[in-house]
Amino acid sequence: MGTPEFAVPSLRSLVESNSNVIAVITVPDKPAGRGQKQMSSPVKIYAEEQGIPVLQPEKLKNPEFIAQLKALNADLQVVVAFRMLPEIVWNMPKYGTFNLHGSLLPQYRGAAPINWAVINGETESGVTTFFIEKEIDTGKIIFQERDPISPDDDAGSVYERLMEIGGKLVLKTVRAIEEGNYPQESQDESKEIKLAPKIFRETCEIDWTKPAEKIHNFVRGLSPYPAAWTTLNGLSCKIFKTSMTEDSSAGEPGEFRTDNKTLLQFRTGDFWLAVEVLQLEGKKKMAIGDFLRGAKL
């Protein structure tokens, strides 16, 4: 069960290892793009290429879907970047249902674990496989794989790595369950747990009163998608990459300065922060030099 690109390497790892994948469950096709053509999820596209039957229920409690699922008689269900499952679904298979999550649980439970780990300036993340239980992202941990986050990483680069690491971890988990030899560790809730709630457009607006380092991490954590944004010359402007300066000269938070050649800096709560890559509303994404050649601020 999965939807986006992140889930494809996990499915591929199972298919290429000759696991008996009897069906794939994904979201219904949706209209997208200018022509509003019906678009299939990346998981559906890959499954159909492999000749795997695909189910696309609107509602997971639909009696017809539940009957179809029971008829498949799966031993195990694997979930990667799908949606919250009702108990009648996750409790159905003999060996249960496990999920691949893009964090080191119990940290960053929620819909956007990779974004929030980078936003919060973490130096390490990873992936976790765990058995699904009633409360979201709280089930017993099977395996974890760690991955360092470098200062140059953004959410996109971490996503790409964890997607591939996750694919290997899913296969390892399936094999361990198949052999009946796998750990099940309760999540340690003794320390403060950081959450990873869903991100909305209003979440992404830059607060220039915050320190430069926090804003820099905020931009990294939302790049390339959905992207941090601010207002520039009265237009919405997405910012994809920034660099720190040690310049704390006077200025009001949110004020910008430019030489209209290669430099655009915003004043934050403590330092000036340089913008490297941005996209003004209605324009293409550009490096700052290219942008300033065509737009006088």
SVG drawing of the C-alpha trace seen along z (x, -y; Angstrom):
<svg xmlns="http://www.w3.org/2000/svg" viewBox="-20 -50 51 69">
<polyline fill="none" stroke="black" stroke-width="0.4" points="0.0,0.0 1.6,-3.3 1.2,-6.3 4.2,-8.6 7.7,-8.1 9.0,-7.4 7.1,-4.1 8.4,-2.8 11.9,-1.5 10.2,0.5 7.8,2.1 10.6,2.6 12.9,4.3 10.1,6.8 9.4,7.5 13.0,7.9 13.7,10.3 10.9,12.5 8.6,11.9 5.0,12.8 3.4,9.4 -0.2,10.3 -1.7,6.8 -1.0,3.1 -3.4,0.7 -3.0,-3.0 -5.1,-6.2 -7.6,-6.7 -6.4,-8.6 -6.7,-12.3 -6.8,-15.2 -3.6,-17.1 -1.7,-19.7 -3.0,-22.3 -5.1,-19.8 -6.5,-18.2 -5.7,-14.8 -6.2,-11.8 -2.9,-11.0 -1.9,-7.7 0.2,-7.5 3.9,-6.5 3.2,-3.3 0.3,-2.4 2.5,-3.1 5.2,-0.8 2.8,1.9 1.1,2.0 4.4,2.2 5.1,5.3 1.6,6.8 0.5,6.6 -3.2,6.1 -4.0,2.6 -6.9,1.7 -7.8,-2.0 -10.5,-2.4 -12.0,-5.8 -12.7,-4.8 -10.8,-2.1 -13.9,-1.0 -16.0,-0.4 -17.5,3.1 -16.7,3.9 -13.0,3.0 -12.8,5.0 -14.3,8.0 -11.7,7.7 -8.9,7.4 -10.1,10.5 -10.3,12.4 -6.6,11.7 -5.7,13.6 -2.4,11.8 0.0,13.1 1.4,9.6 0.7,6.1 3.4,3.5 2.6,-0.2 4.9,-3.0 3.6,-6.6 -0.1,-5.8 -2.9,-6.9 -4.2,-6.0 -5.7,-2.5 -8.8,-1.4 -8.2,1.5 -10.3,3.9 -7.6,3.4 -4.3,3.4 -5.5,6.3 -6.5,8.6 -3.3,10.5 -1.9,13.4 1.4,11.7 0.0,8.2 0.8,5.0 4.0,3.0 4.8,-0.5 8.0,-2.2 8.4,-5.6 10.9,-8.3 12.3,-9.0 13.9,-7.3 10.7,-6.6 9.5,-7.7 10.9,-11.0 9.0,-12.8 5.7,-10.9 3.4,-12.4 3.0,-13.2 6.2,-15.2 9.1,-13.6 11.9,-14.5 10.9,-18.1 10.7,-18.7 14.0,-16.9 15.8,-19.3 13.8,-22.3 14.8,-21.6 18.5,-21.3 18.9,-17.6 22.2,-16.1 20.8,-12.6 17.6,-11.0 16.7,-7.5 13.9,-5.1 12.0,-2.7 9.8,0.3 7.2,1.0 3.9,2.9 0.8,0.7 -1.3,0.3 -4.3,-1.9 -2.4,-5.1 -0.5,-6.6 3.2,-5.8 3.3,-4.2 3.6,-0.5 6.5,1.9 9.7,1.2 11.1,4.0 14.2,2.4 15.8,-1.1 18.5,-2.4 20.3,-5.7 21.5,-8.3 23.5,-11.5 22.1,-14.9 24.9,-17.2 24.8,-21.1 24.4,-21.1 21.4,-18.7 17.9,-19.9 14.7,-17.9 15.0,-16.8 18.4,-15.2 17.5,-13.5 14.3,-12.2 16.2,-10.7 18.6,-8.8 15.9,-7.6 13.7,-6.4 16.5,-4.0 17.6,-3.0 13.9,-2.4 13.5,-0.1 16.3,2.1 14.9,2.0 11.4,3.1 13.0,6.2 15.0,7.0 11.9,6.7 9.8,8.9 12.5,11.6 12.9,11.5 9.1,11.9 9.1,14.7 11.8,16.5 10.0,15.8 13.0,14.1 12.6,10.4 12.6,8.0 9.6,6.1 10.6,3.3 8.2,0.9 8.9,-2.8 10.8,-4.7 8.5,-7.5 10.6,-8.6 12.2,-11.5 10.6,-14.5 9.1,-13.5 9.2,-15.9 6.3,-15.6 6.1,-16.1 2.6,-17.4 1.3,-18.0 2.7,-21.1 0.3,-23.7 1.1,-26.9 0.7,-29.1 3.3,-26.8 5.8,-27.8 5.8,-31.6 9.2,-32.9 9.2,-34.7 12.1,-37.1 12.2,-38.0 13.7,-34.5 17.5,-34.0 19.3,-33.5 20.3,-29.9 16.6,-28.9 15.4,-30.5 18.3,-28.9 17.2,-25.5 13.6,-26.3 14.4,-27.0 16.4,-23.8 13.7,-21.8 11.0,-23.0 13.2,-22.7 12.4,-21.8 8.9,-21.2 6.6,-22.8 9.2,-25.7 9.5,-28.5 8.1,-31.8 8.0,-35.5 6.8,-38.7 9.2,-40.5 8.1,-43.8 4.5,-42.8 4.7,-39.4 4.9,-36.0 8.5,-34.6 9.6,-31.0 13.1,-30.7 14.9,-27.4 18.4,-28.0 20.1,-30.5 23.6,-31.0 24.6,-32.4 26.5,-35.7 28.2,-37.1 26.9,-40.5 24.8,-41.9 24.7,-45.5 21.5,-47.4 18.2,-46.6 14.6,-45.7 13.7,-42.0 12.3,-41.3 14.1,-44.3 16.1,-43.3 19.1,-44.8 20.6,-44.1 23.3,-45.2 20.9,-44.2 23.8,-42.0 24.6,-38.9 23.5,-39.8 20.1,-39.7 20.1,-39.6 17.3,-39.7 17.7,-41.0 16.7,-38.3 16.4,-38.5 20.2,-38.6 22.1,-38.5 21.7,-39.2 20.8,-36.0 21.8,-35.7 19.3,-34.2 20.9,-31.9 18.0,-30.3 14.4,-31.7 11.3,-31.8 9.1,-34.9 5.4,-34.3 4.8,-33.6 8.5,-33.1 10.9,-30.2 13.1,-29.0 16.5,-30.8 19.9,-31.2 20.2,-34.7 22.5,-36.1 20.2,-35.1 17.2,-36.4 18.7,-39.8 19.8,-40.2 16.1,-40.2 14.4,-41.8 15.5,-45.1 14.5,-45.4"/>
</svg>
